[in-house]
Amino acid sequence: MRAEELKGHLDAVLLAALEGGPRHGYAVMEALRQSTGGRLDLPTGTIYPALRRLEQAGLIRGSWSVVGGRRRREYRLTAAGRRALSGKRADWRDFAATVSAALEGRLCPDPG
Amino acid sequence: MSGPRLISDYLAVLAAELPASIVEELADGLAETYRSHLRQGLAPDQAAESAVAEFGDPHAIAADFARVNPARRGARRLLATGPVVGGCWAALLITGRAWAWPVPLPARIGFGLTLLTVIGLLAAAALWTRCRPAARAGIAGCLGIAAIDTIAITSAMLAIPSVTLVMIGAMAASTARVALSVQSLRPILT
């Protein structure tokens, strides 16, 4: 899956990658590769601006540490980020169920 | 080209456009990517080529950062307040017959030119697609708008003897904008 196909869902995917604990940019990318079995073909550099945008929105919080003599920025979910992730997951399930029903000609499951 | 040289050249492209703290973060990620390819058995040159390719076009990364630049966001917010604050002051100047105030012509022209310069700086910060010049223009614009509002409030207090509702409205609008300028300045400087 390429970056443009992920457009609109990148925030949710990044929040999900941070759900297990704090991670730096490269570790976020590695977590996404592992969770998707390598099917997410995203230039690593593009996730850094996205992480800054999520930080500005108060959904994650960044902090610096020093690892092996290099400064490293790690991100962790905030309470608002956890709520946003939960909402985005629910939205995605609705969206996926609706589009699957439309594409496969099945009845859409009752959301209630 | 040697592996580390390819990586330092890539980082130099980013450093020309982005603040040092962002470049540091990207350098850490790129070093991790490079090391990961070395661990997979690639030669240093191949590992560097793969790491750089995996990171993507540095100009595209810089452009993405420019879109989330706090200077751009702050400048847009301050520009959006312009018509409201300006309208409040226009009402005060008209009802207070400002043309009869004993303000020397050079001071009036100086204030007008400063206002236009600050608006120009904020517009540049809001539209520039390069982080560093946008941040510099944003800092100057935020400080400029805070100074203009402070001068306007002080001048009104000295020039208008009786407090009116219109005056309170204009001063409240400017005070709120000074607070917004300070709030916008903080993320640009950190």
Boltz contact constraints between the chains, C-beta under 6 A:
constraints:
  - contact:
      token1: [A, 25]
      token2: [B, 29]
      max_distance: 6.0
  - contact:
      token1: [A, 26]
      token2: [B, 29]
      max_distance: 6.0
  - contact:
      token1: [A, 26]
      token2: [B, 32]
      max_distance: 6.0
  - contact:
      token1: [A, 43]
      token2: [B, 56]
      max_distance: 6.0
  - contact:
      token1: [A, 44]
      token2: [B, 54]
      max_distance: 6.0
  - contact:
      token1: [A, 44]
      token2: [B, 55]
      max_distance: 6.0
  - contact:
      token1: [A, 45]
      token2: [B, 55]
      max_distance: 6.0
  - contact:
      token1: [A, 45]
      token2: [B, 56]
      max_distance: 6.0
  - contact:
      token1: [A, 45]
      token2: [B, 61]
      max_distance: 6.0
  - contact:
      token1: [A, 46]
      token2: [B, 56]
      max_distance: 6.0
  - contact:
      token1: [A, 48]
      token2: [B, 26]
      max_distance: 6.0
  - contact:
      token1: [A, 49]
      token2: [B, 64]
      max_distance: 6.0
  - contact:
      token1: [A, 49]
      token2: [B, 65]
      max_distance: 6.0
  - contact:
      token1: [A, 49]
      token2: [B, 68]
      max_distance: 6.0
  - contact:
      token1: [A, 52]
      token2: [B, 68]
      max_distance: 6.0
  - contact:
      token1: [A, 53]
      token2: [B, 68]
      max_distance: 6.0
  - contact:
      token1: [A, 70]
      token2: [B, 28]
      max_distance: 6.0
  - contact:
      token1: [A, 71]
      token2: [B, 24]
      max_distance: 6.0
  - contact:
      token1: [A, 72]
      token2: [B, 28]
      max_distance: 6.0
  - contact:
      token1: [A, 73]
      token2: [B, 25]
      max_distance: 6.0
